[in-house]
Amino acid sequence: MSTPLIWFYFLFFKFSDQVLSITPQTQEQVDTLRNVSTHYETVLWQPVSNEYISTQVQVHLYVPGNSSVTVKAILQTHGITHKVLLANPNVLTEMQMKNDSTDPRSGSTFYERYHTLEEIYDWINRTAQDNPRTVKAILIGSSYEKRPLYVLKLSFNDRPNRKAMWIDCGIHAREWISPAFCLWFVHHSLSFYQQNSEITRILDSMDVYVLPVMNPDGYKYTWTARRWWRKNRSISKSGFCVGVDLNRNFDVDWVKGSSQNPCEEINCGPFPESEPEAQAVANFLRRHKDTVQLYITIHSYSQMFIFPYSYTFDQAENHNDLLEMVQEAAQRIKRYYRNTYTYGPGAATLYPCSGGSDDWAYKLGIKYSFTFELQDRGEYGFLLPPSHISGACNEALLAVKTIAVKVLEKTQAPANHHTI
């Protein structure tokens, strides 16, 4: 290799954006990492806030090229070792944004791509128009920047006293695999009703409400400005910082374990349901609390199935039922896809936090409430390539079907179902 080419590669990897994996060994190293993530131009991928950084817990830190030399020098000075998880995330970002298929009717490849907000809105309209007997688009509200919040209602019969399940995606803007799953789930439901026994049983027994993008402003922003943006786009009264973490904005032990600093990633907002997106979801679920039996919110990444509570270490009233459901989901994924998911109550399994939608839904009376964290565990993180969408979505789909069937078994009278 020629000398100029060697220098090119050296400078490219020295000054390109990278994602580092770091595991602090001492409290001093924890403090150093917290300082780096606060005072330098970096973005924490995992954990979401520097207050969750602790010894022996892996940290994933995005470091832009212009901060790389400084950050690595600080790490070296304090004896903190690191490995490079992603050497050039910009290439993966471009891969995620590449889209060769824009027509939902062009085949399954549409669902193996990530899509802009405009494409998702178009898909919502087309799906409702193409399936008028089974799909209805419901406008439940609008975002801070006045973008519509559409829920798709899947209803395959009009039996009286039908119960329902709810799935929301895209509450955190940078988690692109989440909206991709909502599209995948709807497509699977419409394509495999009367062909797959589990989805047929679910759709025969329940209506399904699907919110493909709960945070449209933030999602749009990740496509046009900052790929790692997490929050919505509401402007604080101070005007200095933008955005509220919608998953800290629900009225359950609000503010404890969160932050009211509008510059923080886990900013919980000025008061519960201050954000129009959270309020729209809460209002809809309050109106349907007597029919919605199962609540699922889709996130990434870390491959986890979480259930209440996250705001306290106390056990939920039906802890054993919830544990049994996620355990079976994880076991089936392991059996069919050879992939591992951890599971348990949020505070003990992930970290304590308040204002979450799953805890709020549970407190509302929806006693089967779950947060799914989809692929992966950090190999790609938020930059899961399009080639991995099908795998991630099929795993999540298996988990949804497993849990939904268990909910039916526990809440509804036995019925005759043909094996398909």
Contacts in CASP RR format, 6 or more apart in sequence:
PFRMAT RR
TARGET T0000
AUTHOR 0000-0000-0000
METHOD contacts of the structure
MODEL  1
MSTPLIWFYFLFFKFSDQVLSITPQTQEQVDTLRNVSTHYETVLWQPVSN
EYISTQVQVHLYVPGNSSVTVKAILQTHGITHKVLLANPNVLTEMQMKND
STDPRSGSTFYERYHTLEEIYDWINRTAQDNPRTVKAILIGSSYEKRPLY
VLKLSFNDRPNRKAMWIDCGIHAREWISPAFCLWFVHHSLSFYQQNSEIT
RILDSMDVYVLPVMNPDGYKYTWTARRWWRKNRSISKSGFCVGVDLNRNF
DVDWVKGSSQNPCEEINCGPFPESEPEAQAVANFLRRHKDTVQLYITIHS
YSQMFIFPYSYTFDQAENHNDLLEMVQEAAQRIKRYYRNTYTYGPGAATL
YPCSGGSDDWAYKLGIKYSFTFELQDRGEYGFLLPPSHISGACNEALLAV
KTIAVKVLEKTQAPANHHTI
13 87 0 8 1.000
14 68 0 8 1.000
14 69 0 8 1.000
15 65 0 8 1.000
15 66 0 8 1.000
15 68 0 8 1.000
15 69 0 8 1.000
16 65 0 8 1.000
16 68 0 8 1.000
16 87 0 8 1.000
16 88 0 8 1.000
16 90 0 8 1.000
17 62 0 8 1.000
17 63 0 8 1.000
17 64 0 8 1.000
17 65 0 8 1.000
17 68 0 8 1.000
17 88 0 8 1.000
17 89 0 8 1.000
17 90 0 8 1.000
18 62 0 8 1.000
18 63 0 8 1.000
18 65 0 8 1.000
18 68 0 8 1.000
18 84 0 8 1.000
18 85 0 8 1.000
18 86 0 8 1.000
18 87 0 8 1.000
18 88 0 8 1.000
18 89 0 8 1.000
19 45 0 8 1.000
19 60 0 8 1.000
19 61 0 8 1.000
19 62 0 8 1.000
19 63 0 8 1.000
19 84 0 8 1.000
19 85 0 8 1.000
19 86 0 8 1.000
19 89 0 8 1.000
19 381 0 8 1.000
20 60 0 8 1.000
20 61 0 8 1.000
20 63 0 8 1.000
20 71 0 8 1.000
20 82 0 8 1.000
20 83 0 8 1.000
20 84 0 8 1.000
20 85 0 8 1.000
21 58 0 8 1.000
21 59 0 8 1.000
21 60 0 8 1.000
21 82 0 8 1.000
21 83 0 8 1.000
21 84 0 8 1.000
21 85 0 8 1.000
21 378 0 8 1.000
22 33 0 8 1.000
22 58 0 8 1.000
22 59 0 8 1.000
22 61 0 8 1.000
22 75 0 8 1.000
22 80 0 8 1.000
22 81 0 8 1.000
22 82 0 8 1.000
23 56 0 8 1.000
23 57 0 8 1.000
23 58 0 8 1.000
23 59 0 8 1.000
24 30 0 8 1.000
24 32 0 8 1.000
24 33 0 8 1.000
24 53 0 8 1.000
24 54 0 8 1.000
24 55 0 8 1.000
24 56 0 8 1.000
24 57 0 8 1.000
24 59 0 8 1.000
24 80 0 8 1.000
25 55 0 8 1.000
25 56 0 8 1.000
26 55 0 8 1.000
27 55 0 8 1.000
28 78 0 8 1.000
29 55 0 8 1.000
29 78 0 8 1.000
29 79 0 8 1.000
29 80 0 8 1.000
30 53 0 8 1.000
30 54 0 8 1.000
30 55 0 8 1.000
32 74 0 8 1.000
32 75 0 8 1.000
32 78 0 8 1.000
32 80 0 8 1.000
33 50 0 8 1.000
33 53 0 8 1.000
33 59 0 8 1.000
33 61 0 8 1.000
33 80 0 8 1.000
34 50 0 8 1.000
34 51 0 8 1.000
34 53 0 8 1.000
36 42 0 8 1.000
36 61 0 8 1.000
36 71 0 8 1.000
36 74 0 8 1.000
36 75 0 8 1.000
37 44 0 8 1.000
37 50 0 8 1.000
37 53 0 8 1.000
37 61 0 8 1.000
38 50 0 8 1.000
40 67 0 8 1.000
40 70 0 8 1.000
40 71 0 8 1.000
41 64 0 8 1.000
41 66 0 8 1.000
41 67 0 8 1.000
42 61 0 8 1.000
42 62 0 8 1.000
42 63 0 8 1.000
42 64 0 8 1.000
42 67 0 8 1.000
42 71 0 8 1.000
43 61 0 8 1.000
43 62 0 8 1.000
43 228 0 8 1.000
44 50 0 8 1.000
44 59 0 8 1.000
44 60 0 8 1.000
44 61 0 8 1.000
44 62 0 8 1.000
44 265 0 8 1.000
45 60 0 8 1.000
45 61 0 8 1.000
45 62 0 8 1.000
45 228 0 8 1.000
45 378 0 8 1.000
45 381 0 8 1.000
45 382 0 8 1.000
46 58 0 8 1.000
46 59 0 8 1.000
46 60 0 8 1.000
46 301 0 8 1.000
46 302 0 8 1.000
46 378 0 8 1.000
47 53 0 8 1.000
47 57 0 8 1.000
47 59 0 8 1.000
47 351 0 8 1.000
48 230 0 8 1.000
48 265 0 8 1.000
48 266 0 8 1.000
49 259 0 8 1.000
49 264 0 8 1.000
49 265 0 8 1.000
49 266 0 8 1.000
52 351 0 8 1.000
53 59 0 8 1.000
60 85 0 8 1.000
60 378 0 8 1.000
60 381 0 8 1.000
61 71 0 8 1.000
62 89 0 8 1.000
62 228 0 8 1.000
63 71 0 8 1.000
63 72 0 8 1.000
72 82 0 8 1.000
75 81 0 8 1.000
75 82 0 8 1.000
85 378 0 8 1.000
85 379 0 8 1.000
86 92 0 8 1.000
86 380 0 8 1.000
86 383 0 8 1.000
89 383 0 8 1.000
92 380 0 8 1.000
92 383 0 8 1.000
92 385 0 8 1.000
93 227 0 8 1.000
93 383 0 8 1.000
95 385 0 8 1.000
95 386 0 8 1.000
96 114 0 8 1.000
96 176 0 8 1.000
96 383 0 8 1.000
96 384 0 8 1.000
96 385 0 8 1.000
96 386 0 8 1.000
97 114 0 8 1.000
97 223 0 8 1.000
98 113 0 8 1.000
98 386 0 8 1.000
99 113 0 8 1.000
99 114 0 8 1.000
99 115 0 8 1.000
99 116 0 8 1.000
99 119 0 8 1.000
100 109 0 8 1.000
100 113 0 8 1.000
101 107 0 8 1.000
101 109 0 8 1.000
101 110 0 8 1.000
101 113 0 8 1.000
102 110 0 8 1.000
102 119 0 8 1.000
103 110 0 8 1.000
104 110 0 8 1.000
104 122 0 8 1.000
104 123 0 8 1.000
104 126 0 8 1.000
104 127 0 8 1.000
105 126 0 8 1.000
105 130 0 8 1.000
108 187 0 8 1.000
111 180 0 8 1.000
111 183 0 8 1.000
111 184 0 8 1.000
111 187 0 8 1.000
111 389 0 8 1.000
111 390 0 8 1.000
111 393 0 8 1.000
112 386 0 8 1.000
112 387 0 8 1.000
112 389 0 8 1.000
112 390 0 8 1.000
113 386 0 8 1.000
113 389 0 8 1.000
114 176 0 8 1.000
114 180 0 8 1.000
114 386 0 8 1.000
114 389 0 8 1.000
115 123 0 8 1.000
115 179 0 8 1.000
115 180 0 8 1.000
115 183 0 8 1.000
116 220 0 8 1.000
116 223 0 8 1.000
117 147 0 8 1.000
117 213 0 8 1.000
117 216 0 8 1.000
117 219 0 8 1.000
117 220 0 8 1.000
117 223 0 8 1.000
120 179 0 8 1.000
120 183 0 8 1.000
120 212 0 8 1.000
120 213 0 8 1.000
121 148 0 8 1.000
121 150 0 8 1.000
123 183 0 8 1.000
123 212 0 8 1.000
124 137 0 8 1.000
124 150 0 8 1.000
124 152 0 8 1.000
124 212 0 8 1.000
125 137 0 8 1.000
127 135 0 8 1.000
127 137 0 8 1.000
127 152 0 8 1.000
127 186 0 8 1.000
127 190 0 8 1.000
128 135 0 8 1.000
128 136 0 8 1.000
128 137 0 8 1.000
128 152 0 8 1.000
131 190 0 8 1.000
134 154 0 8 1.000
134 155 0 8 1.000
134 156 0 8 1.000
134 190 0 8 1.000
135 152 0 8 1.000
135 153 0 8 1.000
135 154 0 8 1.000
135 186 0 8 1.000
135 190 0 8 1.000
136 152 0 8 1.000
136 153 0 8 1.000
136 155 0 8 1.000
137 150 0 8 1.000
137 151 0 8 1.000
137 152 0 8 1.000
137 153 0 8 1.000
138 150 0 8 1.000
138 151 0 8 1.000
138 152 0 8 1.000
138 153 0 8 1.000
138 209 0 8 1.000
139 148 0 8 1.000
139 149 0 8 1.000
139 150 0 8 1.000
140 149 0 8 1.000
140 150 0 8 1.000
140 151 0 8 1.000
140 211 0 8 1.000
140 280 0 8 1.000
140 281 0 8 1.000
140 283 0 8 1.000
140 284 0 8 1.000
141 148 0 8 1.000
141 149 0 8 1.000
141 276 0 8 1.000
141 280 0 8 1.000
142 148 0 8 1.000
142 149 0 8 1.000
142 276 0 8 1.000
142 280 0 8 1.000
143 149 0 8 1.000
143 215 0 8 1.000
143 216 0 8 1.000
143 217 0 8 1.000
143 232 0 8 1.000
143 233 0 8 1.000
143 276 0 8 1.000
143 277 0 8 1.000
144 217 0 8 1.000
144 232 0 8 1.000
144 233 0 8 1.000
144 234 0 8 1.000
144 275 0 8 1.000
144 276 0 8 1.000
144 277 0 8 1.000
145 216 0 8 1.000
145 217 0 8 1.000
145 233 0 8 1.000
147 216 0 8 1.000
147 217 0 8 1.000
147 220 0 8 1.000
148 216 0 8 1.000
149 211 0 8 1.000
149 213 0 8 1.000
149 214 0 8 1.000
149 216 0 8 1.000
149 277 0 8 1.000
149 280 0 8 1.000
149 281 0 8 1.000
150 211 0 8 1.000
150 212 0 8 1.000
151 209 0 8 1.000
151 210 0 8 1.000
151 211 0 8 1.000
151 284 0 8 1.000
152 186 0 8 1.000
152 209 0 8 1.000
152 210 0 8 1.000
152 211 0 8 1.000
152 212 0 8 1.000
153 207 0 8 1.000
153 208 0 8 1.000
153 209 0 8 1.000
153 210 0 8 1.000
154 186 0 8 1.000
154 189 0 8 1.000
154 190 0 8 1.000
154 203 0 8 1.000
154 207 0 8 1.000
154 208 0 8 1.000
154 209 0 8 1.000
154 210 0 8 1.000
155 162 0 8 1.000
155 207 0 8 1.000
155 208 0 8 1.000
156 193 0 8 1.000
156 203 0 8 1.000
156 204 0 8 1.000
157 204 0 8 1.000
162 205 0 8 1.000
162 206 0 8 1.000
162 207 0 8 1.000
162 291 0 8 1.000
163 205 0 8 1.000
163 206 0 8 1.000
163 207 0 8 1.000
163 291 0 8 1.000
163 292 0 8 1.000
163 293 0 8 1.000
163 411 0 8 1.000
163 412 0 8 1.000
164 206 0 8 1.000
164 207 0 8 1.000
164 208 0 8 1.000
164 209 0 8 1.000
164 288 0 8 1.000
164 291 0 8 1.000
164 292 0 8 1.000
164 293 0 8 1.000
164 294 0 8 1.000
165 202 0 8 1.000
165 206 0 8 1.000
165 207 0 8 1.000
165 208 0 8 1.000
165 209 0 8 1.000
165 292 0 8 1.000
165 293 0 8 1.000
165 294 0 8 1.000
165 295 0 8 1.000
165 296 0 8 1.000
165 404 0 8 1.000
165 407 0 8 1.000
166 208 0 8 1.000
166 209 0 8 1.000
166 210 0 8 1.000
166 211 0 8 1.000
166 285 0 8 1.000
166 292 0 8 1.000
166 294 0 8 1.000
166 295 0 8 1.000
166 296 0 8 1.000
166 361 0 8 1.000
166 366 0 8 1.000
167 182 0 8 1.000
167 185 0 8 1.000
167 208 0 8 1.000
167 209 0 8 1.000
167 210 0 8 1.000
167 211 0 8 1.000
167 296 0 8 1.000
167 297 0 8 1.000
167 298 0 8 1.000
167 400 0 8 1.000
168 182 0 8 1.000
168 210 0 8 1.000
168 211 0 8 1.000
168 214 0 8 1.000
168 281 0 8 1.000
168 296 0 8 1.000
168 297 0 8 1.000
168 298 0 8 1.000
168 357 0 8 1.000
169 178 0 8 1.000
169 179 0 8 1.000
169 181 0 8 1.000
169 182 0 8 1.000
169 210 0 8 1.000
169 211 0 8 1.000
169 212 0 8 1.000
169 213 0 8 1.000
169 214 0 8 1.000
169 297 0 8 1.000
169 298 0 8 1.000
170 178 0 8 1.000
170 179 0 8 1.000
170 182 0 8 1.000
170 212 0 8 1.000
170 213 0 8 1.000
170 214 0 8 1.000
170 215 0 8 1.000
170 219 0 8 1.000
170 298 0 8 1.000
170 299 0 8 1.000
171 178 0 8 1.000
171 214 0 8 1.000
171 215 0 8 1.000
171 246 0 8 1.000
171 247 0 8 1.000
171 297 0 8 1.000
171 299 0 8 1.000
171 357 0 8 1.000
172 178 0 8 1.000
172 215 0 8 1.000
172 230 0 8 1.000
172 231 0 8 1.000
172 245 0 8 1.000
172 246 0 8 1.000
172 247 0 8 1.000
172 299 0 8 1.000
173 215 0 8 1.000
173 217 0 8 1.000
173 218 0 8 1.000
173 219 0 8 1.000
173 221 0 8 1.000
173 222 0 8 1.000
173 229 0 8 1.000
173 230 0 8 1.000
173 231 0 8 1.000
173 232 0 8 1.000
174 222 0 8 1.000
174 227 0 8 1.000
174 228 0 8 1.000
174 229 0 8 1.000
174 230 0 8 1.000
174 382 0 8 1.000
175 299 0 8 1.000
175 300 0 8 1.000
175 301 0 8 1.000
175 382 0 8 1.000
176 222 0 8 1.000
176 300 0 8 1.000
176 382 0 8 1.000
176 384 0 8 1.000
177 300 0 8 1.000
177 301 0 8 1.000
177 374 0 8 1.000
177 375 0 8 1.000
177 384 0 8 1.000
177 389 0 8 1.000
177 392 0 8 1.000
177 393 0 8 1.000
178 298 0 8 1.000
178 299 0 8 1.000
178 300 0 8 1.000
178 374 0 8 1.000
179 212 0 8 1.000
179 213 0 8 1.000
179 219 0 8 1.000
180 389 0 8 1.000
180 392 0 8 1.000
180 393 0 8 1.000
181 298 0 8 1.000
181 374 0 8 1.000
181 392 0 8 1.000
181 393 0 8 1.000
181 396 0 8 1.000
181 397 0 8 1.000
182 210 0 8 1.000
182 211 0 8 1.000
182 212 0 8 1.000
182 213 0 8 1.000
182 298 0 8 1.000
183 212 0 8 1.000
184 389 0 8 1.000
184 393 0 8 1.000
184 396 0 8 1.000
184 397 0 8 1.000
185 210 0 8 1.000
185 393 0 8 1.000
185 396 0 8 1.000
185 397 0 8 1.000
185 400 0 8 1.000
186 210 0 8 1.000
186 212 0 8 1.000
188 196 0 8 1.000
188 199 0 8 1.000
188 397 0 8 1.000
189 199 0 8 1.000
189 203 0 8 1.000
189 208 0 8 1.000
192 199 0 8 1.000
192 200 0 8 1.000
193 199 0 8 1.000
193 200 0 8 1.000
193 203 0 8 1.000
194 200 0 8 1.000
194 420 0 8 1.000
195 420 0 8 1.000
196 420 0 8 1.000
197 417 0 8 1.000
197 418 0 8 1.000
197 419 0 8 1.000
197 420 0 8 1.000
198 401 0 8 1.000
198 402 0 8 1.000
198 404 0 8 1.000
198 405 0 8 1.000
199 401 0 8 1.000
200 417 0 8 1.000
200 420 0 8 1.000
201 405 0 8 1.000
201 408 0 8 1.000
201 417 0 8 1.000
202 208 0 8 1.000
202 401 0 8 1.000
202 404 0 8 1.000
202 405 0 8 1.000
202 408 0 8 1.000
204 417 0 8 1.000
205 408 0 8 1.000
205 412 0 8 1.000
205 415 0 8 1.000
206 293 0 8 1.000
206 294 0 8 1.000
206 404 0 8 1.000
206 408 0 8 1.000
207 291 0 8 1.000
209 284 0 8 1.000
209 288 0 8 1.000
209 292 0 8 1.000
211 281 0 8 1.000
213 219 0 8 1.000
214 246 0 8 1.000
214 277 0 8 1.000
214 281 0 8 1.000
215 231 0 8 1.000
215 232 0 8 1.000
215 246 0 8 1.000
215 277 0 8 1.000
217 232 0 8 1.000
217 233 0 8 1.000
218 229 0 8 1.000
218 231 0 8 1.000
218 232 0 8 1.000
218 233 0 8 1.000
221 229 0 8 1.000
221 233 0 8 1.000
222 228 0 8 1.000
222 229 0 8 1.000
227 382 0 8 1.000
228 382 0 8 1.000
230 245 0 8 1.000
230 265 0 8 1.000
231 242 0 8 1.000
231 243 0 8 1.000
231 244 0 8 1.000
231 245 0 8 1.000
231 246 0 8 1.000
231 265 0 8 1.000
231 267 0 8 1.000
232 243 0 8 1.000
232 244 0 8 1.000
232 246 0 8 1.000
232 275 0 8 1.000
232 277 0 8 1.000
233 242 0 8 1.000
233 243 0 8 1.000
234 242 0 8 1.000
234 243 0 8 1.000
234 244 0 8 1.000
234 274 0 8 1.000
234 275 0 8 1.000
235 242 0 8 1.000
235 243 0 8 1.000
236 242 0 8 1.000
236 243 0 8 1.000
236 262 0 8 1.000
236 270 0 8 1.000
237 270 0 8 1.000
238 262 0 8 1.000
239 262 0 8 1.000
240 262 0 8 1.000
240 263 0 8 1.000
241 261 0 8 1.000
241 262 0 8 1.000
241 263 0 8 1.000
241 267 0 8 1.000
242 262 0 8 1.000
243 262 0 8 1.000
243 267 0 8 1.000
244 262 0 8 1.000
244 267 0 8 1.000
244 268 0 8 1.000
244 269 0 8 1.000
244 274 0 8 1.000
244 275 0 8 1.000
245 258 0 8 1.000
245 265 0 8 1.000
245 266 0 8 1.000
245 267 0 8 1.000
245 268 0 8 1.000
245 269 0 8 1.000
246 275 0 8 1.000
246 277 0 8 1.000
246 278 0 8 1.000
246 357 0 8 1.000
247 297 0 8 1.000
247 299 0 8 1.000
247 355 0 8 1.000
247 356 0 8 1.000
247 357 0 8 1.000
248 254 0 8 1.000
248 258 0 8 1.000
248 259 0 8 1.000
248 266 0 8 1.000
248 267 0 8 1.000
248 268 0 8 1.000
248 269 0 8 1.000
248 353 0 8 1.000
248 354 0 8 1.000
248 355 0 8 1.000
248 356 0 8 1.000
249 268 0 8 1.000
249 269 0 8 1.000
249 272 0 8 1.000
249 273 0 8 1.000
249 274 0 8 1.000
249 275 0 8 1.000
249 278 0 8 1.000
249 355 0 8 1.000
249 356 0 8 1.000
250 272 0 8 1.000
250 273 0 8 1.000
250 278 0 8 1.000
250 282 0 8 1.000
250 355 0 8 1.000
250 356 0 8 1.000
250 357 0 8 1.000
250 359 0 8 1.000
250 360 0 8 1.000
251 272 0 8 1.000
251 273 0 8 1.000
251 282 0 8 1.000
251 355 0 8 1.000
251 360 0 8 1.000
252 311 0 8 1.000
252 354 0 8 1.000
252 355 0 8 1.000
252 356 0 8 1.000
252 359 0 8 1.000
252 360 0 8 1.000
252 363 0 8 1.000
253 311 0 8 1.000
253 312 0 8 1.000
253 354 0 8 1.000
253 355 0 8 1.000
253 359 0 8 1.000
254 268 0 8 1.000
254 271 0 8 1.000
254 272 0 8 1.000
254 354 0 8 1.000
254 355 0 8 1.000
255 268 0 8 1.000
255 354 0 8 1.000
256 311 0 8 1.000
256 354 0 8 1.000
257 266 0 8 1.000
257 311 0 8 1.000
257 352 0 8 1.000
257 353 0 8 1.000
257 354 0 8 1.000
258 266 0 8 1.000
258 267 0 8 1.000
258 268 0 8 1.000
258 353 0 8 1.000
258 354 0 8 1.000
258 355 0 8 1.000
259 266 0 8 1.000
259 267 0 8 1.000
259 268 0 8 1.000
260 267 0 8 1.000
260 268 0 8 1.000
260 269 0 8 1.000
260 270 0 8 1.000
261 267 0 8 1.000
262 269 0 8 1.000
266 353 0 8 1.000
268 354 0 8 1.000
268 355 0 8 1.000
269 275 0 8 1.000
272 355 0 8 1.000
273 279 0 8 1.000
273 282 0 8 1.000
278 357 0 8 1.000
281 357 0 8 1.000
282 360 0 8 1.000
285 292 0 8 1.000
285 295 0 8 1.000
285 361 0 8 1.000
285 364 0 8 1.000
285 366 0 8 1.000
286 364 0 8 1.000
289 364 0 8 1.000
289 365 0 8 1.000
289 366 0 8 1.000
292 366 0 8 1.000
293 366 0 8 1.000
293 367 0 8 1.000
293 368 0 8 1.000
293 407 0 8 1.000
293 411 0 8 1.000
294 366 0 8 1.000
294 368 0 8 1.000
294 369 0 8 1.000
294 370 0 8 1.000
294 403 0 8 1.000
294 404 0 8 1.000
294 407 0 8 1.000
295 357 0 8 1.000
295 358 0 8 1.000
295 361 0 8 1.000
295 362 0 8 1.000
295 366 0 8 1.000
295 368 0 8 1.000
295 369 0 8 1.000
295 370 0 8 1.000
296 369 0 8 1.000
296 370 0 8 1.000
296 371 0 8 1.000
296 372 0 8 1.000
296 400 0 8 1.000
296 403 0 8 1.000
297 357 0 8 1.000
297 358 0 8 1.000
297 370 0 8 1.000
297 371 0 8 1.000
297 372 0 8 1.000
298 372 0 8 1.000
298 374 0 8 1.000
298 396 0 8 1.000
299 371 0 8 1.000
299 372 0 8 1.000
299 373 0 8 1.000
299 374 0 8 1.000
300 373 0 8 1.000
300 374 0 8 1.000
300 375 0 8 1.000
300 381 0 8 1.000
300 382 0 8 1.000
300 384 0 8 1.000
300 392 0 8 1.000
301 373 0 8 1.000
301 374 0 8 1.000
301 375 0 8 1.000
301 376 0 8 1.000
301 377 0 8 1.000
301 378 0 8 1.000
301 381 0 8 1.000
301 382 0 8 1.000
301 384 0 8 1.000
302 342 0 8 1.000
302 350 0 8 1.000
302 373 0 8 1.000
302 377 0 8 1.000
302 378 0 8 1.000
303 339 0 8 1.000
303 340 0 8 1.000
303 341 0 8 1.000
303 342 0 8 1.000
303 373 0 8 1.000
303 374 0 8 1.000
303 375 0 8 1.000
303 376 0 8 1.000
303 377 0 8 1.000
304 341 0 8 1.000
304 342 0 8 1.000
304 343 0 8 1.000
304 344 0 8 1.000
304 349 0 8 1.000
304 350 0 8 1.000
304 371 0 8 1.000
304 372 0 8 1.000
304 373 0 8 1.000
305 326 0 8 1.000
305 329 0 8 1.000
305 330 0 8 1.000
305 341 0 8 1.000
305 342 0 8 1.000
305 343 0 8 1.000
305 344 0 8 1.000
305 370 0 8 1.000
305 371 0 8 1.000
305 372 0 8 1.000
305 373 0 8 1.000
305 399 0 8 1.000
306 326 0 8 1.000
306 343 0 8 1.000
306 344 0 8 1.000
306 345 0 8 1.000
306 346 0 8 1.000
306 349 0 8 1.000
306 350 0 8 1.000
306 358 0 8 1.000
306 370 0 8 1.000
306 371 0 8 1.000
306 372 0 8 1.000
306 373 0 8 1.000
307 316 0 8 1.000
307 322 0 8 1.000
307 323 0 8 1.000
307 325 0 8 1.000
307 326 0 8 1.000
307 343 0 8 1.000
307 344 0 8 1.000
307 345 0 8 1.000
307 346 0 8 1.000
307 358 0 8 1.000
307 369 0 8 1.000
307 370 0 8 1.000
307 371 0 8 1.000
308 316 0 8 1.000
308 322 0 8 1.000
308 345 0 8 1.000
308 346 0 8 1.000
308 358 0 8 1.000
308 359 0 8 1.000
308 362 0 8 1.000
308 369 0 8 1.000
309 315 0 8 1.000
309 316 0 8 1.000
309 345 0 8 1.000
309 346 0 8 1.000
309 347 0 8 1.000
309 359 0 8 1.000
309 362 0 8 1.000
310 345 0 8 1.000
310 346 0 8 1.000
310 347 0 8 1.000
310 350 0 8 1.000
310 352 0 8 1.000
310 353 0 8 1.000
310 354 0 8 1.000
310 356 0 8 1.000
310 358 0 8 1.000
310 359 0 8 1.000
311 347 0 8 1.000
311 352 0 8 1.000
311 353 0 8 1.000
311 354 0 8 1.000
311 355 0 8 1.000
311 356 0 8 1.000
311 359 0 8 1.000
312 347 0 8 1.000
312 352 0 8 1.000
313 345 0 8 1.000
313 347 0 8 1.000
313 348 0 8 1.000
313 352 0 8 1.000
315 345 0 8 1.000
316 322 0 8 1.000
316 345 0 8 1.000
316 362 0 8 1.000
317 367 0 8 1.000
318 367 0 8 1.000
318 368 0 8 1.000
319 345 0 8 1.000
321 368 0 8 1.000
321 410 0 8 1.000
322 344 0 8 1.000
322 345 0 8 1.000
322 368 0 8 1.000
322 370 0 8 1.000
323 343 0 8 1.000
323 344 0 8 1.000
324 406 0 8 1.000
325 368 0 8 1.000
325 370 0 8 1.000
325 402 0 8 1.000
325 403 0 8 1.000
325 406 0 8 1.000
325 407 0 8 1.000
326 343 0 8 1.000
326 344 0 8 1.000
326 370 0 8 1.000
326 399 0 8 1.000
326 403 0 8 1.000
327 343 0 8 1.000
328 402 0 8 1.000
328 403 0 8 1.000
328 406 0 8 1.000
329 341 0 8 1.000
329 343 0 8 1.000
329 398 0 8 1.000
329 399 0 8 1.000
329 402 0 8 1.000
329 403 0 8 1.000
330 340 0 8 1.000
330 341 0 8 1.000
330 342 0 8 1.000
330 343 0 8 1.000
330 399 0 8 1.000
332 398 0 8 1.000
332 399 0 8 1.000
332 402 0 8 1.000
333 339 0 8 1.000
333 340 0 8 1.000
333 341 0 8 1.000
333 395 0 8 1.000
333 398 0 8 1.000
333 399 0 8 1.000
334 340 0 8 1.000
334 341 0 8 1.000
336 398 0 8 1.000
337 391 0 8 1.000
337 394 0 8 1.000
337 395 0 8 1.000
337 398 0 8 1.000
339 375 0 8 1.000
339 395 0 8 1.000
341 395 0 8 1.000
341 399 0 8 1.000
342 349 0 8 1.000
343 349 0 8 1.000
346 352 0 8 1.000
346 371 0 8 1.000
347 353 0 8 1.000
350 373 0 8 1.000
358 369 0 8 1.000
358 370 0 8 1.000
358 371 0 8 1.000
359 369 0 8 1.000
361 369 0 8 1.000
362 369 0 8 1.000
368 403 0 8 1.000
368 407 0 8 1.000
370 403 0 8 1.000
372 396 0 8 1.000
372 399 0 8 1.000
372 400 0 8 1.000
374 392 0 8 1.000
374 393 0 8 1.000
374 395 0 8 1.000
374 396 0 8 1.000
375 384 0 8 1.000
375 388 0 8 1.000
375 391 0 8 1.000
375 392 0 8 1.000
375 395 0 8 1.000
376 384 0 8 1.000
376 388 0 8 1.000
376 392 0 8 1.000
380 388 0 8 1.000
384 392 0 8 1.000
END
